[in-house]
Amino acid sequence: MTSIEYELLRKYAESRGLTIAEALREIIRRQVLEGEVRADDPLFTKGPVVRGKKIKEEVSERHDEFLYGARA
């Protein structure tokens, strides 16, 4: 790491109240995970589950059941 890169990293961490290690972990997570979608996630693979008015009213309360078949 060059001194310029270190200084950029130090300023980034300081501006967010993080240690350099925490800042590096945050940057790595963001870079690696950003935009990833699990191919088997029903949220992204299934069509709309809301068809009738009654169901629309319940979606905010029972979304896991509608999406994954799970009961809370």
ABEGO torsion letter per residue (X at the ends): XBAAAAAAAAAAAAAAGBBAAAAAAAAAAAAAABGBBBAABAAAABBBABABAAAAAAAAAAAAAAAAGBBX
